[in-house]
Amino acid sequence: MIKVGVVGATGYAGEEVIKILINHKGVEITELSAVIDKEEPISSIFPVFKGRLDLICHKPDAQKMAKNIDLVFLALPHKVSMEIAPVFLKAGKLVVDLSADYRLDPGVYKVWYGVEHKDTANLPQAVYGLPELYHDEIKKAKLIANPGCYPTSAILGVAPAAREGIIDKNSIIIDSKSGVTGAGRKPDLALSFGEVNENLKAYKVNEHQHKPEINRILSLVAGSAIDVVFTPHLIPMNRGILSTIYMKLNKKIDTKAAVDLYKKFYKGKPFVKVYDEGKLPQIKDVVFTNFCDIGVKVTGDTLIVIACIDNLKKGAAGQAVQNMNIMAGFDETEGLM
Ligand SMILES: NC(=O)c1ccc[n+]([C@@H]2O[C@H](COP(=O)([O-])OP(=O)(O)OC[C@H]3O[C@@H](n4cnc5c(N)ncnc54)[C@H](OP(=O)(O)O)[C@@H]3O)[C@@H](O)[C@H]2O)c1
């Protein structure tokens, strides 16, 4: 049994981590914190936990929390985790960070997040928390950079084609649609019902902060530089991401061969489902699950891939627990099926 803490427990991702851990056989939740006015039971903040978890959610105090946990989930906004993670790492604790603070090189981070990185000392030991690509590295890691939600769907959608070298690496176009919870729980006019409902909009066209993260990992997978075109869209749903990815093929293959290639690449990976030829995933097939469902089609010399996830599960909290399972030696699927 390991003792686990959640910092940022009152946010969407923090709440989701708690929901999963409550039913996890190998974990005891011993600490919760967030920026709150009054310290109170988490079940007063989220009645869904009433009678299941009445632990007090405290104001942030990493030093104190570190004395009572083995592993901590940082479900914090960007630019905050890099101030808090060093305290836990110095105390010899395992850290799974859900923010972007440990996903990029410091120079790239400064360009896209607008501030100097405050923890360049620990950055080199951060492992990118995508188990389908980095399972063995995650097993030995002390610090996990949990992937962003859009990058999870985009990278899982492109990796087999990039690794097998069947595509023109400069032809990748990623068109993603996300539900509103992807932006967090803080009040924002642009995310209000009146603005989002019965609407669909593109935003940060090819300049979203997840683009460098997608480029970094796909370049590592392909073994040469990749620069994708990435357009995120906001859709009037709570949860879910659907990414449609277009890639030019550099060799002649048909849909069956492409489906087989993807199925072979993800063989044995418990949370990726590659659909049979002619079948395509929908968001409702993955919400409230930790699955990434993938559909593949070849038309002419174009490979089209549809990748669907739940932004709060495989895109955040579920993947974070999947990483904890691998770090702590539990079954990778514990608490997630
Ligand atoms: N939402 C998603 O789908 C998703 C997907 C992938 C990754 N992520 C990442 O996961 C992280 C959390 O996302 P979220 O959607 O849960 O955001 P959120 O709803 O805005 O929650 C942020 C949480 O952090 C707390 N917090 C803020 N500053 C803090 C500090 N200095 N010390 C302690 N707690 C602090 C907030 O407390 P108060 O609310 O009380 O201020 C809140 O509990 C972000 O980095 C996000 O990018 C989210």
The ligand as a MOL file (V3000), in Angstrom:
LIG
                    3D

  0  0  0     0  0            999 V3000
M  V30 BEGIN CTAB
M  V30 COUNTS 48 52 0 0 0
M  V30 BEGIN ATOM
M  V30 1 N -8.4320 19.6410 -17.5910 0
M  V30 2 C -7.8500 18.8110 -18.4460 0
M  V30 3 O -8.4840 18.1770 -19.2990 0
M  V30 4 C -6.3380 18.6100 -18.4120 0
M  V30 5 C -5.7670 17.6900 -19.3000 0
M  V30 6 C -4.3640 17.5270 -19.2650 0
M  V30 7 C -3.5830 18.2790 -18.4040 0
M  V30 8 N -4.2010 19.1690 -17.5740 0 CHG=1
M  V30 9 C -3.3260 19.9510 -16.6840 0
M  V30 10 O -3.5860 19.5870 -15.3380 0
M  V30 11 C -3.4070 20.7490 -14.5030 0
M  V30 12 C -4.6890 20.9690 -13.7000 0
M  V30 13 O -5.7140 21.1800 -14.6410 0
M  V30 14 P -7.2280 21.4300 -14.2080 0
M  V30 15 O -8.0180 21.3780 -15.4180 0
M  V30 16 O -7.6000 20.5590 -13.0520 0 CHG=-1
M  V30 17 O -7.1080 22.9560 -13.6910 0
M  V30 18 P -8.0520 23.7160 -12.6460 0
M  V30 19 O -9.4100 23.1220 -12.7260 0
M  V30 20 O -7.8610 25.1530 -12.8950 0
M  V30 21 O -7.4240 23.2970 -11.2040 0
M  V30 22 C -6.2120 23.8330 -10.7500 0
M  V30 23 C -6.0750 23.4260 -9.3040 0
M  V30 24 O -4.8330 23.9120 -8.7770 0
M  V30 25 C -5.0860 24.6390 -7.5690 0
M  V30 26 N -4.0200 25.6060 -7.4010 0
M  V30 27 C -3.7640 26.6900 -8.1520 0
M  V30 28 N -2.6170 27.2880 -7.7140 0
M  V30 29 C -2.1720 26.5440 -6.6630 0
M  V30 30 C -1.0570 26.6110 -5.7730 0
M  V30 31 N -0.1930 27.6080 -5.8770 0
M  V30 32 N -0.9110 25.6600 -4.8170 0
M  V30 33 C -1.8380 24.6560 -4.6880 0
M  V30 34 N -2.9320 24.5250 -5.4930 0
M  V30 35 C -3.0750 25.4520 -6.4530 0
M  V30 36 C -6.4530 25.2410 -7.7850 0
M  V30 37 O -7.0240 25.5900 -6.5470 0
M  V30 38 P -8.2180 26.6600 -6.5960 0
M  V30 39 O -9.2160 26.1730 -7.5900 0
M  V30 40 O -8.7490 26.5650 -5.2340 0
M  V30 41 O -7.5550 27.9250 -7.0140 0
M  V30 42 C -7.1680 24.0110 -8.4070 0
M  V30 43 O -7.4390 23.0730 -7.3970 0
M  V30 44 C -3.0870 21.9240 -15.4480 0
M  V30 45 O -1.7000 22.1240 -15.5350 0
M  V30 46 C -3.6160 21.4310 -16.7950 0
M  V30 47 O -2.9640 21.9930 -17.8870 0
M  V30 48 C -5.5430 19.3420 -17.5180 0
M  V30 END ATOM
M  V30 BEGIN BOND
M  V30 1 1 1 2
M  V30 2 2 2 3
M  V30 3 1 2 4
M  V30 4 1 4 5
M  V30 5 2 4 48
M  V30 6 2 5 6
M  V30 7 1 6 7
M  V30 8 2 7 8
M  V30 9 1 8 9
M  V30 10 1 8 48
M  V30 11 1 9 10
M  V30 12 1 9 46
M  V30 13 1 10 11
M  V30 14 1 11 12
M  V30 15 1 11 44
M  V30 16 1 12 13
M  V30 17 1 13 14
M  V30 18 2 14 15
M  V30 19 1 14 16
M  V30 20 1 14 17
M  V30 21 1 17 18
M  V30 22 2 18 19
M  V30 23 1 18 20
M  V30 24 1 18 21
M  V30 25 1 21 22
M  V30 26 1 22 23
M  V30 27 1 23 24
M  V30 28 1 23 42
M  V30 29 1 24 25
M  V30 30 1 25 26
M  V30 31 1 25 36
M  V30 32 1 26 27
M  V30 33 1 26 35
M  V30 34 2 27 28
M  V30 35 1 28 29
M  V30 36 1 29 30
M  V30 37 2 29 35
M  V30 38 1 30 31
M  V30 39 2 30 32
M  V30 40 1 32 33
M  V30 41 2 33 34
M  V30 42 1 34 35
M  V30 43 1 36 37
M  V30 44 1 36 42
M  V30 45 1 37 38
M  V30 46 2 38 39
M  V30 47 1 38 40
M  V30 48 1 38 41
M  V30 49 1 42 43
M  V30 50 1 44 45
M  V30 51 1 44 46
M  V30 52 1 46 47
M  V30 END BOND
M  V30 END CTAB
M  END
